[in-house]
Every structure is written in C-alpha cells, then in structure tokens.
C-alpha cells in the first residue's frame, strides 16, 4: 500500500504513528502498548473488531510494539486485506 501521509500523535503524552492510506480508506497505527495497558496474546496474532456499524480494526502486538489497521468496512474485508484467513 502507498501512504498519502503520516503523522505522529500523542495519546497520554505517548507517540502514536499514523499513516493514511487512500486505498480502502485505511489507517495504519504503530505504538508502544505498555503505557496504554494493551496486551495482545498470543503475540503475533491479529485480533479483529467492528465498530460504529461501518468500520473494522485489527490489532497485533509483536516485539513490544502494537500494530493496528483500521478500514471502512467489515472485519472479513480487513482480514482479506492483511492476508489473514
């Protein structure tokens, strides 16, 4: 995917990198999960959710960092985009 833009935001004074990807109206976020109390187990697996009746998100933790992808669509569409069965 090709990013249209990138930015660093602060959540609770912690950096969160956000990349905007026009294809599929997608956002990719990278952040340290520990200060936010996030723990994804088992490590390296994607966890999916849908929200606001029109968005889907997938999150995984790997080597002390969280990776999250958000799209306008369903969890099954997102799973297909990131190559998860």
C-alpha positions in Angstrom: 0.0 0.0 0.0 1.1 3.6 -0.6 0.7 6.1 2.2 -0.8 9.5 1.4 0.5 11.0 4.6 2.0 10.2 8.0 1.9 11.9 11.4 2.9 11.4 15.0 0.1 12.0 17.5 0.3 11.9 21.3 -2.0 9.9 23.4 -1.4 10.3 27.2 1.8 12.0 26.1 3.0 8.8 24.2 3.8 8.8 20.5 1.4 7.1 18.1 2.5 6.9 14.4 -0.4 7.1 12.0 -0.2 6.5 8.2 -3.2 7.4 6.0 -3.6 5.1 3.0 -6.3 6.2 0.5 -6.8 2.7 -0.9 -9.6 1.1 1.1 -9.9 4.3 3.3 -7.3 2.7 5.6 -5.2 3.9 8.5 -2.2 2.1 9.9 -1.1 2.9 13.5 2.1 1.9 15.4 2.6 2.4 19.1 4.0 1.1 22.4 1.1 -0.8 24.0 2.5 -1.0 27.6 1.8 2.6 28.7 -1.8 2.3 27.4 -2.4 -1.0 29.2 -2.8 -3.0 26.0 -1.7 -6.6 25.8 -2.5 -8.8 22.8 -2.0 -12.5 23.3 -0.8 -14.7 21.8 1.8 -12.3 20.4 1.9 -12.0 16.7 -1.8 -12.8 16.1 -4.4 -10.4 14.8 -7.4 -9.6 16.8 -10.4 -8.1 15.0 -13.4 -5.9 15.9 -16.0 -3.9 14.1 -17.4 -0.5 15.4 -19.8 2.3 14.6 -21.6 -0.1 12.1 -19.1 0.8 9.3 -15.5 0.3 10.5 -13.3 -2.6 11.2 -10.0 -2.7 13.1 -7.3 -5.4 13.5 -4.5 -5.2 16.2 -1.5 -7.3 17.0 1.5 -7.0 19.3 4.9 -8.0 18.2 8.3 -7.4 19.9 6.9 -4.8 22.3 5.0 -2.8 19.7 1.4 -2.7 18.6 0.3 -2.5 15.0 -3.3 -1.6 14.2 -5.1 -1.3 10.9 -8.5 0.4 10.5 -10.7 0.4 7.4 -14.2 1.4 6.4 -15.7 -2.0 6.0 -16.2 -5.3 7.7 -13.7 -7.5 9.7 -13.8 -10.1 6.9 -12.7 -7.5 4.4 -9.9 -6.4 6.6 -8.7 -10.0 7.2 -8.5 -10.4 3.4 -6.5 -7.2 3.0 -3.9 -8.1 5.6 -3.7 -11.7 4.4 -5.3 -13.5 7.4 -7.6 -16.5 6.7 
